[in-house]
Amino acid sequence: MSHAIAQPPPELTREHALALLRDMLLVRRFEEKTVELYSAGKIRGFLHLYIGEEAVAAGAMRALSPDDRIVATYREHGQALLRGISAGAVMAEMFGRANGCSRGRGGSMHLFDAARRFYGGYAIVGGGLPVAVGLALADRLLQRSCITACFFGDGAVAEGEFHESLNLAALWSLPVLFLCENNYYAMGTALERHQAEPDIALKAAAYRMRSEVVDGMDVLAVEEATRRAARQVRESHSPVLLELRTYRFRAHSMYDPDLYRSKEEIERWRQRCPIKKFVERLREWDWLTDASYAELEAEIGGVVQRAVAEAEAGPLEPVADLLTDTCTPRDRPHDVPVAPQRASPP
């Protein structure tokens, strides 16, 4: 685990440090606004908040290249925003509006933007893992230089897809960077209650894969580890697993009463808030003043406010267009067999 240091790392610039702070603040303030809007009934369906985990998205996304592919989970607002999907497009998607990044059809859990190589948003636990392996296999066969970064939670480690995906990635030497966002709870089940071996990084050894444990509450540690791991994946064409140990301050979802952990435990983790700790470091280095911090907050507040306005002004998809991009029997290709209709019961 990292500790505050008196001087910044020699390779770190003030400009880059402030960019990391801005990234984390954008995710935090955006998420806090979605809580208000969900409570007001403007956002419906499921909503899984990233509050507390901002250092993972901020550090990792800065270490990846624009050509790299991103596969995320249903708690993916942070990755989507920091990948470059506009706050307005993300917010409109949550509103179910046609100007959302998935045209309002996916909502919070299914953010998608192929132009930015952001391939979801998967509501099924572990569902993104085999997709990431498939993307990496295609890139390897086509001799592309990009890698696929796959984010998943500790709960996905209990799924068969986790082991199948790591096995195939290692067996076929695929360029996948597996990023486990270990927040210690799979929904409401503590890590030690669903894993016989709770040290997730150790599981990579079964597939002869390099792994590393990272302080997921430290944005600089996340960026450094991700950059190092991404370089190895890119150069060796072999997968790497990073276990990013972090914590969500809010419940699993807005429907969750959060009765499976104590208030004392949450408060202990809040003392390690990645934004609070990074602000303290920047002040210690004389890189952040009250005025510059207030200016940054005002800028981000404006971004969030405009995102809400864009979402509220967005159109609903016409009912006549609801079957667009779906395959119906009428427009099914002739070479695709149609399953026989079952006879009606007598």
C-alpha positions as a Markdown table, in Angstrom:
| # | Residue | x | y | z |
|---|---|---|---|---|
| 1 | Met | 0.0 | 0.0 | 0.0 |
| 2 | Ser | 1.2 | 3.5 | -0.9 |
| 3 | His | 1.7 | 6.4 | 1.5 |
| 4 | Ala | 1.9 | 10.1 | 1.0 |
| 5 | Ile | 5.3 | 11.3 | 0.0 |
| 6 | Ala | 7.0 | 14.7 | 0.5 |
| 7 | Gln | 7.9 | 15.2 | -3.1 |
| 8 | Pro | 6.1 | 14.1 | -6.3 |
| 9 | Pro | 7.5 | 11.3 | -8.4 |
| 10 | Pro | 10.1 | 12.8 | -10.9 |
| 11 | Glu | 8.1 | 11.7 | -13.9 |
| 12 | Leu | 4.9 | 13.3 | -12.7 |
| 13 | Thr | 4.0 | 16.8 | -13.9 |
| 14 | Arg | 1.5 | 19.2 | -12.2 |
| 15 | Glu | -0.6 | 19.2 | -15.4 |
| 16 | His | -0.9 | 15.5 | -15.4 |
| 17 | Ala | -1.7 | 15.3 | -11.7 |
| 18 | Leu | -4.5 | 17.8 | -12.0 |
| 19 | Ala | -5.8 | 15.9 | -15.0 |
| 20 | Leu | -6.1 | 12.8 | -12.8 |
| 21 | Leu | -7.8 | 14.8 | -10.1 |
| 22 | Arg | -10.2 | 16.2 | -12.7 |
| 23 | Asp | -11.0 | 12.7 | -13.9 |
| 24 | Met | -11.9 | 11.5 | -10.5 |
| 25 | Leu | -13.9 | 14.5 | -9.6 |
| 26 | Leu | -15.9 | 14.2 | -12.9 |
| 27 | Val | -16.8 | 10.6 | -12.1 |
| 28 | Arg | -17.7 | 11.4 | -8.4 |
| 29 | Arg | -19.9 | 14.5 | -9.2 |
| 30 | Phe | -21.6 | 12.8 | -12.1 |
| 31 | Glu | -22.5 | 9.8 | -9.9 |
| 32 | Glu | -23.7 | 12.0 | -7.1 |
| 33 | Lys | -26.0 | 13.8 | -9.6 |
| 34 | Thr | -27.4 | 10.5 | -10.8 |
| 35 | Val | -28.4 | 9.7 | -7.2 |
| 36 | Glu | -30.5 | 12.8 | -7.1 |
| 37 | Leu | -32.0 | 12.1 | -10.5 |
| 38 | Tyr | -32.8 | 8.5 | -9.6 |
| 39 | Ser | -34.5 | 9.6 | -6.4 |
| 40 | Ala | -36.5 | 12.1 | -8.4 |
| 41 | Gly | -37.7 | 9.3 | -10.8 |
| 42 | Lys | -35.9 | 10.7 | -13.8 |
| 43 | Ile | -33.5 | 7.7 | -14.0 |
| 44 | Arg | -35.2 | 4.3 | -13.9 |
| 45 | Gly | -34.1 | 0.7 | -13.8 |
| 46 | Phe | -30.9 | -0.4 | -12.1 |
| 47 | Leu | -28.2 | 2.0 | -11.1 |
| 48 | His | -24.8 | 0.8 | -9.7 |
| 49 | Leu | -22.6 | 3.6 | -8.4 |
| 50 | Tyr | -18.8 | 3.8 | -8.6 |
| 51 | Ile | -18.4 | 6.2 | -5.7 |
| 52 | Gly | -15.2 | 5.3 | -3.9 |
| 53 | Glu | -13.6 | 3.5 | -6.8 |
| 54 | Glu | -12.7 | 6.5 | -9.0 |
| 55 | Ala | -9.0 | 6.0 | -8.7 |
| 56 | Val | -9.3 | 2.7 | -10.7 |
| 57 | Ala | -11.0 | 4.2 | -13.7 |
| 58 | Ala | -8.9 | 7.4 | -13.6 |
| 59 | Gly | -5.5 | 5.7 | -13.3 |
| 60 | Ala | -6.2 | 2.8 | -15.7 |
| 61 | Met | -7.8 | 4.8 | -18.5 |
| 62 | Arg | -4.9 | 7.3 | -18.6 |
| 63 | Ala | -2.5 | 4.3 | -19.1 |
| 64 | Leu | -4.3 | 2.9 | -22.1 |
| 65 | Ser | -4.1 | 4.1 | -25.7 |
| 66 | Pro | -7.0 | 5.3 | -27.8 |
| 67 | Asp | -6.7 | 2.2 | -30.0 |
| 68 | Asp | -7.0 | -0.2 | -27.1 |
| 69 | Arg | -10.4 | -1.9 | -26.6 |
| 70 | Ile | -12.3 | -1.6 | -23.3 |
| 71 | Val | -14.8 | -4.1 | -21.9 |
| 72 | Ala | -16.4 | -3.1 | -18.6 |
| 73 | Thr | -19.1 | -4.2 | -16.2 |
| 74 | Tyr | -22.5 | -2.8 | -15.2 |
| 75 | Arg | -20.7 | -0.4 | -12.9 |
| 76 | Glu | -19.1 | 1.3 | -15.8 |
| 77 | His | -20.0 | 5.0 | -15.7 |
| 78 | Gly | -16.4 | 5.9 | -14.7 |
| 79 | Gln | -14.7 | 4.1 | -17.5 |
| 80 | Ala | -17.2 | 5.4 | -20.1 |
| 81 | Leu | -16.8 | 9.0 | -19.1 |
| 82 | Leu | -13.0 | 8.8 | -19.0 |
| 83 | Arg | -12.9 | 6.9 | -22.3 |
| 84 | Gly | -14.3 | 10.1 | -23.9 |
| 85 | Ile | -18.0 | 9.3 | -24.1 |
| 86 | Ser | -19.6 | 12.7 | -23.3 |
| 87 | Ala | -21.3 | 13.2 | -20.0 |
| 88 | Gly | -24.4 | 14.3 | -22.0 |
| 89 | Ala | -24.5 | 11.0 | -24.0 |
| 90 | Val | -24.1 | 8.9 | -20.8 |
| 91 | Met | -26.7 | 10.9 | -18.9 |
| 92 | Ala | -29.1 | 10.7 | -21.8 |
| 93 | Glu | -28.7 | 7.0 | -22.0 |
| 94 | Met | -29.7 | 6.8 | -18.3 |
| 95 | Phe | -32.7 | 8.9 | -19.1 |
| 96 | Gly | -33.6 | 6.4 | -21.9 |
| 97 | Arg | -33.4 | 9.1 | -24.5 |
| 98 | Ala | -32.5 | 8.6 | -28.2 |
| 99 | Asn | -29.5 | 10.8 | -27.9 |
| 100 | Gly | -27.9 | 8.5 | -25.4 |
| 101 | Cys | -24.7 | 6.6 | -26.3 |
| 102 | Ser | -26.8 | 3.4 | -26.8 |
| 103 | Arg | -29.8 | 5.4 | -28.2 |
| 104 | Gly | -31.6 | 5.0 | -24.9 |
| 105 | Arg | -32.0 | 1.2 | -25.3 |
| 106 | Gly | -29.4 | 0.1 | -22.8 |
| 107 | Gly | -29.6 | 2.4 | -19.8 |
| 108 | Ser | -27.0 | 2.5 | -17.0 |
| 109 | Met | -25.7 | -1.0 | -17.4 |
| 110 | His | -25.2 | -1.1 | -21.2 |
| 111 | Leu | -23.1 | 1.9 | -22.2 |
| 112 | Phe | -21.5 | 1.4 | -25.6 |
| 113 | Asp | -19.5 | 3.4 | -28.1 |
| 114 | Ala | -17.8 | 1.5 | -30.9 |
| 115 | Ala | -16.0 | 4.6 | -32.3 |
| 116 | Arg | -14.2 | 4.9 | -29.0 |
| 117 | Arg | -13.7 | 1.1 | -28.8 |
| 118 | Phe | -15.8 | 1.0 | -25.6 |
| 119 | Tyr | -17.6 | -2.4 | -25.9 |
| 120 | Gly | -19.9 | -2.3 | -22.8 |
| 121 | Gly | -21.4 | -2.4 | -20.2 |
| 122 | Tyr | -22.5 | -6.0 | -19.4 |
| 123 | Ala | -25.3 | -6.7 | -17.0 |
| 124 | Ile | -24.4 | -10.4 | -16.6 |
| 125 | Val | -21.6 | -11.0 | -14.0 |
| 126 | Gly | -18.5 | -12.1 | -15.8 |
| 127 | Gly | -20.2 | -11.6 | -19.2 |
| 128 | Gly | -17.5 | -9.3 | -20.5 |
| 129 | Leu | -14.7 | -11.7 | -20.0 |
| 130 | Pro | -15.2 | -14.0 | -22.9 |
| 131 | Val | -16.0 | -11.0 | -25.1 |
| 132 | Ala | -12.6 | -9.5 | -24.2 |
| 133 | Val | -10.9 | -12.8 | -25.2 |
| 134 | Gly | -12.8 | -12.8 | -28.5 |
| 135 | Leu | -11.7 | -9.2 | -29.3 |
| 136 | Ala | -8.1 | -10.0 | -28.4 |
| 137 | Leu | -8.2 | -13.2 | -30.6 |
| 138 | Ala | -9.4 | -11.1 | -33.5 |
| 139 | Asp | -6.7 | -8.6 | -33.0 |
| 140 | Arg | -4.0 | -11.3 | -32.8 |
| 141 | Leu | -5.2 | -13.0 | -36.0 |
| 142 | Leu | -5.3 | -9.7 | -37.8 |
| 143 | Gln | -1.9 | -8.7 | -36.4 |
| 144 | Arg | -3.1 | -5.5 | -34.8 |
| 145 | Ser | -1.0 | -3.9 | -32.1 |
| 146 | Cys | -3.8 | -2.9 | -29.7 |
| 147 | Ile | -4.7 | -4.7 | -26.5 |
| 148 | Thr | -8.0 | -5.4 | -24.8 |
| 149 | Ala | -8.5 | -4.1 | -21.2 |
| 150 | Cys | -11.2 | -6.1 | -19.4 |
| 151 | Phe | -12.7 | -4.7 | -16.1 |
| 152 | Phe | -14.6 | -7.1 | -13.8 |
| 153 | Gly | -15.5 | -7.3 | -10.1 |
| 154 | Asp | -14.4 | -9.8 | -7.5 |
| 155 | Gly | -17.8 | -11.5 | -7.9 |
| 156 | Ala | -17.0 | -12.5 | -11.4 |
| 157 | Val | -14.1 | -14.6 | -10.1 |
| 158 | Ala | -16.7 | -17.1 | -8.9 |
| 159 | Glu | -18.0 | -17.6 | -12.4 |
| 160 | Gly | -16.8 | -20.2 | -14.9 |
| 161 | Glu | -16.2 | -17.5 | -17.5 |
| 162 | Phe | -13.3 | -16.2 | -15.4 |
| 163 | His | -11.4 | -19.4 | -15.4 |
| 164 | Glu | -12.2 | -20.2 | -19.0 |
| 165 | Ser | -11.2 | -16.8 | -20.2 |
| 166 | Leu | -7.9 | -16.7 | -18.3 |
| 167 | Asn | -7.1 | -20.2 | -19.6 |
| 168 | Leu | -7.8 | -19.4 | -23.2 |
| 169 | Ala | -6.0 | -16.1 | -23.1 |
| 170 | Ala | -2.9 | -17.7 | -21.6 |
| 171 | Leu | -3.1 | -20.8 | -23.9 |
| 172 | Trp | -3.4 | -18.8 | -27.0 |
| 173 | Ser | -1.1 | -15.9 | -25.9 |
| 174 | Leu | -3.8 | -13.2 | -26.3 |
| 175 | Pro | -3.2 | -9.5 | -25.6 |
| 176 | Val | -5.7 | -9.1 | -22.7 |
| 177 | Leu | -5.2 | -7.0 | -19.6 |
| 178 | Phe | -7.5 | -8.4 | -17.0 |
| 179 | Leu | -8.4 | -5.7 | -14.4 |
| 180 | Cys | -10.2 | -7.1 | -11.3 |
| 181 | Glu | -11.9 | -4.2 | -9.4 |
| 182 | Asn | -11.9 | -6.0 | -6.1 |
| 183 | Asn | -14.3 | -4.0 | -3.8 |
| 184 | Tyr | -14.6 | -7.0 | -1.4 |
| 185 | Tyr | -18.3 | -7.6 | -2.0 |
| 186 | Ala | -20.1 | -9.5 | -4.7 |
| 187 | Met | -23.4 | -7.8 | -4.3 |
| 188 | Gly | -23.9 | -8.4 | -0.6 |
| 189 | Thr | -21.5 | -11.4 | -0.2 |
| 190 | Ala | -18.1 | -10.7 | 1.4 |
| 191 | Leu | -15.1 | -11.9 | -0.5 |
| 192 | Glu | -14.0 | -14.4 | 2.1 |
| 193 | Arg | -17.5 | -15.9 | 2.0 |
| 194 | His | -17.5 | -16.7 | -1.7 |
| 195 | Gln | -13.8 | -17.4 | -2.4 |
| 196 | Ala | -11.9 | -20.3 | -0.7 |
| 197 | Glu | -8.7 | -18.4 | -1.7 |
| 198 | Pro | -9.5 | -14.7 | -1.3 |
| 199 | Asp | -6.2 | -13.6 | -2.8 |
| 200 | Ile | -7.4 | -13.1 | -6.4 |
| 201 | Ala | -4.0 | -12.3 | -7.8 |
| 202 | Leu | -2.8 | -15.8 | -6.8 |
| 203 | Lys | -5.3 | -17.4 | -9.2 |
| 204 | Ala | -3.3 | -16.2 | -12.2 |
| 205 | Ala | -0.6 | -18.7 | -11.3 |
| 206 | Ala | -2.8 | -21.6 | -12.3 |
| 207 | Tyr | -2.6 | -20.2 | -15.9 |
| 208 | Arg | 1.1 | -19.3 | -15.8 |
| 209 | Met | 0.0 | -15.6 | -16.0 |
| 210 | Arg | 1.8 | -12.7 | -14.4 |
| 211 | Ser | -0.3 | -10.8 | -11.8 |
| 212 | Glu | 0.0 | -7.9 | -9.4 |
| 213 | Val | -1.9 | -6.5 | -6.4 |
| 214 | Val | -2.4 | -2.8 | -6.6 |
| 215 | Asp | -3.8 | -0.2 | -4.1 |
| 216 | Gly | -7.0 | 0.7 | -6.0 |
| 217 | Met | -7.5 | 3.8 | -3.7 |
| 218 | Asp | -4.3 | 5.4 | -5.1 |
| 219 | Val | -4.6 | 6.8 | -8.5 |
| 220 | Leu | -0.9 | 7.1 | -9.1 |
| 221 | Ala | -0.3 | 3.5 | -8.1 |
| 222 | Val | -3.1 | 2.3 | -10.5 |
| 223 | Glu | -1.8 | 4.3 | -13.4 |
| 224 | Glu | 1.8 | 3.1 | -12.9 |
| 225 | Ala | 0.8 | -0.5 | -12.5 |
| 226 | Thr | -1.6 | -0.4 | -15.5 |
| 227 | Arg | 0.9 | 1.3 | -17.7 |
| 228 | Arg | 3.5 | -1.3 | -16.8 |
| 229 | Ala | 1.1 | -4.2 | -17.3 |
| 230 | Ala | -0.2 | -2.8 | -20.6 |
| 231 | Arg | 3.4 | -2.5 | -21.9 |
| 232 | Gln | 4.1 | -6.1 | -21.0 |
| 233 | Val | 0.9 | -7.3 | -22.7 |
| 234 | Arg | 1.7 | -5.3 | -25.8 |
| 235 | Glu | 5.3 | -6.4 | -26.1 |
| 236 | Ser | 4.9 | -10.1 | -25.1 |
| 237 | His | 1.4 | -10.7 | -26.6 |
| 238 | Ser | 0.5 | -12.5 | -23.4 |
| 239 | Pro | -2.1 | -11.7 | -20.8 |
| 240 | Val | -1.6 | -10.1 | -17.3 |
| 241 | Leu | -4.0 | -9.9 | -14.3 |
| 242 | Leu | -4.1 | -6.9 | -12.0 |
| 243 | Glu | -6.1 | -7.1 | -8.8 |
| 244 | Leu | -7.1 | -3.5 | -7.9 |
| 245 | Arg | -8.1 | -3.5 | -4.3 |
| 246 | Thr | -10.7 | -0.8 | -3.8 |
| 247 | Tyr | -14.1 | -0.1 | -2.1 |
| 248 | Arg | -17.5 | 1.2 | -3.0 |
| 249 | Phe | -18.9 | 3.7 | -0.5 |
| 250 | Arg | -22.5 | 3.2 | -1.6 |
| 251 | Ala | -24.6 | 0.0 | -1.6 |
| 252 | His | -24.4 | -2.5 | -4.5 |
| 253 | Ser | -27.2 | -0.7 | -6.3 |
| 254 | Met | -29.9 | 1.9 | -5.5 |
| 255 | Tyr | -32.2 | -1.0 | -4.5 |
| 256 | Asp | -29.8 | -2.4 | -2.0 |
| 257 | Pro | -30.5 | -1.7 | 1.7 |
| 258 | Asp | -26.7 | -2.3 | 2.4 |
| 259 | Leu | -27.3 | -4.4 | 5.6 |
| 260 | Tyr | -24.3 | -6.8 | 5.0 |
| 261 | Arg | -21.5 | -4.5 | 6.3 |
| 262 | Ser | -21.1 | -2.1 | 9.3 |
| 263 | Lys | -21.2 | 1.7 | 9.2 |
| 264 | Glu | -17.8 | 1.5 | 10.9 |
| 265 | Glu | -16.3 | -0.5 | 8.1 |
| 266 | Ile | -17.6 | 2.0 | 5.5 |
| 267 | Glu | -16.2 | 4.9 | 7.5 |
| 268 | Arg | -12.8 | 3.3 | 7.8 |
| 269 | Trp | -12.6 | 3.1 | 4.0 |
| 270 | Arg | -14.0 | 6.6 | 3.6 |
| 271 | Gln | -10.9 | 7.8 | 5.4 |
| 272 | Arg | -8.9 | 6.5 | 2.4 |
| 273 | Cys | -11.1 | 8.2 | -0.1 |
| 274 | Pro | -9.0 | 8.4 | -3.3 |
| 275 | Ile | -10.0 | 12.0 | -4.1 |
| 276 | Lys | -9.5 | 13.2 | -0.5 |
| 277 | Lys | -6.1 | 11.6 | -0.3 |
| 278 | Phe | -4.9 | 12.8 | -3.7 |
| 279 | Val | -6.0 | 16.4 | -2.9 |
| 280 | Glu | -4.0 | 16.2 | 0.3 |
| 281 | Arg | -0.9 | 15.1 | -1.7 |
| 282 | Leu | -1.4 | 17.9 | -4.3 |
| 283 | Arg | -1.6 | 20.5 | -1.5 |
| 284 | Glu | 1.5 | 19.0 | 0.2 |
| 285 | Trp | 3.3 | 19.4 | -3.1 |
| 286 | Asp | 2.0 | 23.0 | -3.5 |
| 287 | Trp | 0.3 | 22.0 | -6.8 |
| 288 | Leu | -3.3 | 22.8 | -5.6 |
| 289 | Thr | -4.7 | 25.9 | -3.9 |
| 290 | Asp | -8.2 | 26.6 | -2.6 |
| 291 | Ala | -8.8 | 28.8 | -5.6 |
| 292 | Ser | -7.7 | 26.3 | -8.2 |
| 293 | Tyr | -9.7 | 23.5 | -6.5 |
| 294 | Ala | -12.8 | 25.7 | -6.5 |
| 295 | Glu | -12.3 | 26.5 | -10.2 |
| 296 | Leu | -12.0 | 22.8 | -11.0 |
| 297 | Glu | -15.1 | 22.0 | -9.1 |
| 298 | Ala | -17.0 | 24.8 | -10.9 |
| 299 | Glu | -15.8 | 23.5 | -14.2 |
| 300 | Ile | -17.0 | 20.0 | -13.5 |
| 301 | Gly | -20.3 | 21.3 | -12.0 |
| 302 | Gly | -20.9 | 23.0 | -15.3 |
| 303 | Val | -20.2 | 19.8 | -17.3 |
| 304 | Val | -22.7 | 17.8 | -15.1 |
| 305 | Gln | -25.3 | 20.5 | -15.3 |
| 306 | Arg | -25.1 | 20.6 | -19.1 |
| 307 | Ala | -25.3 | 16.8 | -19.2 |
| 308 | Val | -28.5 | 16.9 | -17.3 |
| 309 | Ala | -29.9 | 19.6 | -19.6 |
| 310 | Glu | -28.9 | 17.5 | -22.7 |
| 311 | Ala | -30.6 | 14.4 | -21.3 |
| 312 | Glu | -33.8 | 16.2 | -20.3 |
| 313 | Ala | -34.0 | 17.8 | -23.8 |
| 314 | Gly | -33.3 | 14.6 | -25.6 |
| 315 | Pro | -36.1 | 12.9 | -27.6 |
| 316 | Leu | -37.7 | 9.6 | -26.9 |
| 317 | Glu | -37.3 | 7.0 | -29.6 |
| 318 | Pro | -40.5 | 6.8 | -31.7 |
| 319 | Val | -42.5 | 3.6 | -31.1 |
| 320 | Ala | -42.3 | 2.9 | -34.9 |
| 321 | Asp | -38.5 | 2.6 | -34.6 |
| 322 | Leu | -38.4 | 0.1 | -31.7 |
| 323 | Leu | -37.7 | -2.8 | -34.0 |
| 324 | Thr | -34.8 | -1.1 | -35.8 |
| 325 | Asp | -31.7 | -3.2 | -35.6 |
| 326 | Thr | -33.6 | -6.2 | -34.5 |
| 327 | Cys | -34.0 | -9.4 | -36.6 |
| 328 | Thr | -37.6 | -10.3 | -37.2 |
| 329 | Pro | -38.8 | -13.3 | -39.3 |
| 330 | Arg | -39.8 | -10.9 | -42.1 |
| 331 | Asp | -36.2 | -9.6 | -42.6 |
| 332 | Arg | -34.3 | -12.6 | -41.6 |
| 333 | Pro | -31.6 | -13.6 | -44.2 |
| 334 | His | -32.7 | -16.5 | -46.3 |
| 335 | Asp | -29.6 | -18.6 | -45.4 |
| 336 | Val | -30.4 | -18.5 | -41.7 |
| 337 | Pro | -32.6 | -21.5 | -40.8 |
| 338 | Val | -35.8 | -20.6 | -38.9 |
| 339 | Ala | -36.8 | -22.8 | -36.0 |
| 340 | Pro | -39.9 | -24.8 | -36.7 |
| 341 | Gln | -43.1 | -23.6 | -34.9 |
| 342 | Arg | -44.2 | -25.8 | -32.1 |
| 343 | Ala | -47.7 | -27.1 | -32.5 |
| 344 | Ser | -50.3 | -25.6 | -30.2 |
| 345 | Pro | -51.6 | -27.8 | -27.4 |
| 346 | Pro | -54.9 | -29.5 | -28.1 |
